[in-house]
Amino acid sequence: MDKNTQIYFENLKSKDKNIQYEAYTNIMEATNEQVNWAYEVWDQLKGDLTHPDHHQRSRAAQFLANLSKSDPSQRMLEDFPAVWEVTKDPKFVTARHSLQAIWKVGLAGPKLREVVVDHLVERFRNCENEKNYTLIRSDIIQGLRHLYDVVKDEEIEQKALELVDTVEDSKYRKKYLGKWRKK
């Protein structure tokens, strides 16, 4: 890991929120591409998924989602349940940020793509009893769209449209469909 990246990870612990945010954005930008240092931080991030600070839980889930493309050992296959759990965090903003990033795990290959899509589909079907379930559904449809845009798997599109068809409220059905139809 280069010195700047090490500093960014150290700066996540700063008391200054601006320094933390700058570190977060730099790490997210770096992990948009494959990196060779994923395993240097993997175990710490996995541990942070249950950290008392919701910011650390959220960042850990987002970083691990991004780092899954830099995971040749496919650790994410075993660690996915822990990352997924953060999408149901009691702190809604933490859950939502994690859910919005989880689709990136699907970029790590066909097995993880299937795991991600199956979890998103199941969550969409069964989240009506959750607080803010319409936002959760919106994030799921958007995540499926992002994944489709990168991998061009027609099965993802089909599943997303089938989910939208199950929505009884025409206002939300139209909203979710709008996310998908913008090509």
N, C-alpha and C positions, 0 to 999 in steps of 0.2 A: 504494500500500500504506500502510495506516495505521501510525502510530508503534509501537503495541503489537505488531503482526505483525512489523515490522522487528526489534523487540527479541527476539521469540521466535526468529526465525531466527538472530540473533546469539547468543542463549543456548544454542543447540544446540552451540556450540563451547566452552561453559563447562567448566571442570575439575570442577565440582560436578555429580554425576550427578542430584541432585534438581532442580537448575535445568534441566538438559537434559531431564529427564522432563516437567517442568511445561511447558517450551517445546513439546516434542513433542505432548503432549496438547492444548494450546491450538491448535496448527497443525492437528492432525487434526480437532478440533472445528470450526475455522473452515472447513476444506476439505470438510466434510460438505455444505456448501451451495456454490453457485456463487460464485466470487470474481472480481473484476476485475483481480487482480494476478498471475494465474497465470504470465504470460510474463515477469514481473519475476524470477522464480526458476527458471523452467523449464530454461534451459540449465545453470545451476549444478547443479540436481538431476540432470539427465541425466548430467552429468560425474561426479557422486557415485555413480552406479550402479556404477562400477568403482573407487571409492576404496579405499585399503588398509584403512581402518577398517570393519569389518563393520557397526557401528552406523550409520554414514553410508550405506552401501549399502542397508541395510534401510529406513531412514527415507526415503531418496530414492525407492525403489520405492513405498513406501506413500503418500508425498505425491503422486507423479506419478499413481498410480492414482486418488487422490481428486481431483486437479486435472483429470483428463481430462474431467470434466463442465464445466469452465471453459475449454475448448479449442476455441473456434469455428473456428480454422484447421485443426483435426483433425491437429495435429502428432503426436498419439499413433499415428496410422496408421503413420507412419514410425518412431516411437520405440518402439513396442511390443516389438519383438524385444530391445531393450536392457533394458527393464523385465522382460520374461519371463525373461531370462537370470539375473536375481537370484533367481528361484524355484528355481534349480538351484545356488545358491551353495554352495561347499564348507563353509561354516559353516551347519549345519542350522538353527539358530534364525533366521538371516537368511533362508534360503530359505523357511522355513515362514511367517514373518511376511509376506514378500512374496507367497507363494502365497495366504495368507488374505485379502490385500487386492486381489488382481488382478481379482476379479470386478467391482470398482467401475469398471474401465475400460469394462465392458459397458454402463454407464449413459450413455455418451457418444453413443449412437446406434446404429442398426441395423448399420452396417458394423463398428464396434468390438465390438459384441455378438457378431457372428458370429465375429470373430477370436478373442475371448476364449473363447467356447464351443468352437470348434474346437481351440484349444490345450489347454483343460482335458480335453476328450474324448480327444485324442491322448495326453496325458500319463497319464491314468488307464489307458489301454489298454497303455501301454508302460513303466510305472514299476516293474514287479516286480523288476527287477534293482537298483533303487536302495535304499539303506539307508533304513529306516523307511517303506517303501512303503505300509504300511497306514495310517499317519498322513497321508501325501501323498494317498492316495485319499480318506480321510475329509475332508480339507480341500477337495479338489476337489468332492466331493458337497455339502459345506456351502456352498461358493462358488456352485455352481449353484443351490442352494436360495435363497441370499440374492438372487441375480440374479432368479430367478423371482418371489420375493416382491415385488420392486419393479416388474418389467416385465410380469408375468403372461403370459409367452409359453409356451404349452402345449408348444411344441417343446422348450424347455429341460427341462421336466419329463419329457417322453418320453425324451430323450437320457439324462438322469440315471438314470431307471429301467432303461433298457436297459443302462447301464454296471453298475448294481448286479446285474442278472441274469447278468452274465458272471463274477461272483465265485464261485469254487468253494467256498471256505471258508464254511460256513453261519453261523459266528459273526460274521464280518465282513460278510457279505451282510445279516444281520439288523441289525447296527450301522449300516451305511450306509443301509439302508432306513428305519430309525428316524429318521434325520436328515431324511428326505424326508417321511415320513408325518405328522409333527407339523404339522398345519395349523391 
